Amino acid sequence: MAASGTGLIVVGVDGSPTSIAALRWAAAEASRRAGRLLAVRAVGGGEPTAQLAAEHAVLSASVRAALGAEPAVPVVERIVAAPPQQALLSAARDADLIVVGSRGHSGLLGRILGSTAISVARTASVPVVVVPAADTPDERDDPGPAGQDGADSADPGIGPAADPGPPDPFAGRTAPPPAGAGRTLTV
């Protein structure tokens, strides 16, 4: 995975708190590299003009929320009529890096790492940074449709009402670092 050296960082934006965090991280990285950002919002194809205007408003508001009215790095905003993975990979053809938030909606793995993040990281030809949701509100605090409290209806064992099970016998213990910790793994 060789970087192109263009200074371009592509960042996925869906308006969520994790995409705002991804925008902030990408802007800081672009500043360190004296680079620029391409903020991409994916939408379904064939959207009416009014819908595209609304999508662009969400993208612009997200960029302003993350970076202010006058970002310290150049930012281009782009609406792409494609699924998120395809939109990001296409936009990143000449990029050095893709940045996405770790937001997820489906199943346990989706809650840890979003499906878009997984797909992009698995298939990108450039490095991918997944910004964690550590500094964003827990999505379970925001009741979903029909007050589901963020629980995934396909995963009834996940969510605030799930039985916590027996106590973890290893809670509070720290494992020694694995052999080779601190070295870079190149795949």
C-alpha positions as a Python dict, from the first residue, in 0.01 Angstrom:
ca = {
    (1, 'M'): (0, 0, 0),
    (2, 'A'): (204, 291, -123),
    (3, 'A'): (82, 643, -55),
    (4, 'S'): (54, 868, -356),
    (5, 'G'): (228, 1167, -195),
    (6, 'T'): (-48, 1412, -293),
    (7, 'G'): (-118, 1530, 63),
    (8, 'L'): (-486, 1442, 15),
    (9, 'I'): (-674, 1289, 307),
    (10, 'V'): (-1024, 1156, 236),
    (11, 'V'): (-1264, 1153, 531),
    (12, 'G'): (-1609, 994, 543),
    (13, 'V'): (-1882, 1220, 684),
    (14, 'D'): (-2233, 1105, 776),
    (15, 'G'): (-2313, 1373, 1033),
    (16, 'S'): (-2267, 1141, 1333),
    (17, 'P'): (-2052, 1231, 1636),
    (18, 'T'): (-1789, 978, 1525),
    (19, 'S'): (-1767, 1132, 1177),
    (20, 'I'): (-1717, 1474, 1340),
    (21, 'A'): (-1435, 1320, 1545),
    (22, 'A'): (-1292, 1169, 1224),
    (23, 'L'): (-1303, 1512, 1056),
    (24, 'R'): (-1115, 1668, 1347),
    (25, 'W'): (-851, 1394, 1346),
    (26, 'A'): (-812, 1415, 966),
    (27, 'A'): (-775, 1795, 979),
    (28, 'A'): (-504, 1769, 1246),
    (29, 'E'): (-322, 1509, 1036),
    (30, 'A'): (-358, 1720, 720),
    (31, 'S'): (-211, 2015, 909),
    (32, 'R'): (89, 1804, 1021),
    (33, 'R'): (142, 1692, 661),
    (34, 'A'): (70, 2035, 507),
    (35, 'G'): (-206, 1851, 320),
    (36, 'R'): (-571, 1898, 237),
    (37, 'L'): (-902, 1727, 310),
    (38, 'L'): (-1171, 1582, 88),
    (39, 'A'): (-1487, 1542, 300),
    (40, 'V'): (-1712, 1280, 137),
    (41, 'R'): (-2080, 1216, 209),
    (42, 'A'): (-2231, 914, 37),
    (43, 'V'): (-2596, 917, -68),
    (44, 'G'): (-2814, 678, -268),
    (45, 'G'): (-2828, 732, -643),
    (46, 'G'): (-3103, 920, -825),
    (47, 'E'): (-3174, 1164, -542),
    (48, 'P'): (-3399, 1461, -628),
    (49, 'T'): (-3223, 1799, -639),
    (50, 'A'): (-3388, 1909, -312),
    (51, 'Q'): (-3256, 1597, -138),
    (52, 'L'): (-2903, 1658, -268),
    (53, 'A'): (-2921, 2014, -136),
    (54, 'A'): (-3022, 1877, 205),
    (55, 'E'): (-2736, 1626, 198),
    (56, 'H'): (-2489, 1902, 111),
    (57, 'A'): (-2626, 2107, 401),
    (58, 'V'): (-2556, 1813, 638),
    (59, 'L'): (-2203, 1779, 499),
    (60, 'S'): (-2131, 2153, 529),
    (61, 'A'): (-2275, 2169, 880),
    (62, 'S'): (-2060, 1870, 984),
    (63, 'V'): (-1745, 2034, 846),
    (64, 'R'): (-1827, 2361, 1026),
    (65, 'A'): (-1906, 2176, 1351),
    (66, 'A'): (-1575, 1992, 1337),
    (67, 'L'): (-1344, 2257, 1197),
    (68, 'G'): (-1513, 2594, 1240),
    (69, 'A'): (-1610, 2850, 977),
    (70, 'E'): (-1252, 2888, 851),
    (71, 'P'): (-1064, 2556, 869),
    (72, 'A'): (-687, 2569, 911),
    (73, 'V'): (-645, 2332, 615),
    (74, 'P'): (-805, 2337, 269),
    (75, 'V'): (-1130, 2136, 265),
    (76, 'V'): (-1330, 2027, -39),
    (77, 'E'): (-1678, 1889, 25),
    (78, 'R'): (-1816, 1622, -210),
    (79, 'I'): (-2150, 1442, -226),
    (80, 'V'): (-2115, 1103, -398),
    (81, 'A'): (-2416, 903, -520),
    (82, 'A'): (-2290, 560, -415),
    (83, 'P'): (-2277, 331, -111),
    (84, 'P'): (-2031, 464, 154),
    (85, 'Q'): (-1755, 209, 90),
    (86, 'Q'): (-1763, 266, -286),
    (87, 'A'): (-1779, 645, -244),
    (88, 'L'): (-1476, 653, -13),
    (89, 'L'): (-1266, 412, -218),
    (90, 'S'): (-1341, 599, -539),
    (91, 'A'): (-1260, 936, -381),
    (92, 'A'): (-934, 799, -240),
    (93, 'R'): (-782, 688, -571),
    (94, 'D'): (-526, 971, -551),
    (95, 'A'): (-522, 1004, -172),
    (96, 'D'): (-256, 929, 86),
    (97, 'L'): (-500, 827, 359),
    (98, 'I'): (-867, 750, 431),
    (99, 'V'): (-1016, 845, 769),
    (100, 'V'): (-1348, 708, 896),
    (101, 'G'): (-1527, 701, 1229),
    (102, 'S'): (-1582, 376, 1416),
    (103, 'R'): (-1960, 414, 1427),
    (104, 'G'): (-2154, 89, 1395),
    (105, 'H'): (-2514, -25, 1389),
    (106, 'S'): (-2523, -399, 1332),
    (107, 'G'): (-2434, -675, 1573),
    (108, 'L'): (-2145, -684, 1819),
    (109, 'L'): (-1866, -628, 1566),
    (110, 'G'): (-2063, -340, 1413),
    (111, 'R'): (-2083, -179, 1756),
    (112, 'I'): (-1706, -204, 1795),
    (113, 'L'): (-1614, -111, 1439),
    (114, 'G'): (-1874, 9, 1185),
    (115, 'S'): (-1945, -191, 871),
    (116, 'T'): (-1820, 93, 648),
    (117, 'A'): (-1497, 112, 847),
    (118, 'I'): (-1452, -264, 817),
    (119, 'S'): (-1522, -268, 443),
    (120, 'V'): (-1297, 28, 366),
    (121, 'A'): (-1011, -100, 582),
    (122, 'R'): (-1035, -442, 419),
    (123, 'T'): (-1031, -321, 57),
    (124, 'A'): (-853, 16, 43),
    (125, 'S'): (-530, 55, -149),
    (126, 'V'): (-412, 330, 88),
    (127, 'P'): (-378, 333, 466),
    (128, 'V'): (-703, 370, 663),
    (129, 'V'): (-741, 533, 1005),
    (130, 'V'): (-1049, 443, 1209),
    (131, 'V'): (-1115, 712, 1469),
    (132, 'P'): (-1269, 561, 1783),
    (133, 'A'): (-1587, 691, 1938),
    (134, 'A'): (-1422, 734, 2279),
    (135, 'D'): (-1485, 1108, 2287),
    (136, 'T'): (-1838, 1091, 2147),
    (137, 'P'): (-2168, 1022, 2322),
    (138, 'D'): (-2265, 657, 2355),
    (139, 'E'): (-2517, 588, 2080),
    (140, 'R'): (-2716, 376, 2326),
    (141, 'D'): (-2792, 699, 2518),
    (142, 'D'): (-2987, 821, 2214),
    (143, 'P'): (-3310, 620, 2185),
    (144, 'G'): (-3341, 471, 1839),
    (145, 'P'): (-3660, 401, 1649),
    (146, 'A'): (-3950, 306, 1878),
    (147, 'G'): (-3731, 381, 2184),
    (148, 'Q'): (-3501, 83, 2134),
    (149, 'D'): (-3221, 255, 2328),
    (150, 'G'): (-2973, 167, 2055),
    (151, 'A'): (-3032, -207, 2086),
    (152, 'D'): (-3002, -394, 1759),
    (153, 'S'): (-3323, -583, 1692),
    (154, 'A'): (-3128, -847, 1499),
    (155, 'D'): (-2907, -899, 1804),
    (156, 'P'): (-3143, -930, 2103),
    (157, 'G'): (-2854, -1022, 2334),
    (158, 'I'): (-2688, -685, 2279),
    (159, 'G'): (-2807, -368, 2450),
    (160, 'P'): (-2883, -224, 2789),
    (161, 'A'): (-3140, -490, 2881),
    (162, 'A'): (-2903, -783, 2820),
    (163, 'D'): (-2810, -1007, 3114),
    (164, 'P'): (-2455, -908, 3214),
    (165, 'G'): (-2367, -1270, 3291),
    (166, 'P'): (-2117, -1384, 3553),
    (167, 'P'): (-1850, -1141, 3677),
    (168, 'D'): (-1528, -1130, 3474),
    (169, 'P'): (-1256, -1310, 3675),
    (170, 'F'): (-990, -1112, 3486),
    (171, 'A'): (-1140, -765, 3542),
    (172, 'G'): (-879, -518, 3662),
    (173, 'R'): (-583, -738, 3566),
    (174, 'T'): (-331, -627, 3308),
    (175, 'A'): (-172, -875, 3073),
    (176, 'P'): (193, -837, 2977),
    (177, 'P'): (247, -695, 2628),
    (178, 'P'): (269, -957, 2354),
    (179, 'A'): (605, -1055, 2212),
    (180, 'G'): (711, -803, 1952),
    (181, 'A'): (492, -525, 2095),
    (182, 'G'): (590, -183, 1970),
    (183, 'R'): (704, -305, 1629),
    (184, 'T'): (521, -214, 1311),
    (185, 'L'): (341, -492, 1132),
    (186, 'T'): (334, -455, 755),
    (187, 'V'): (76, -663, 576),
}
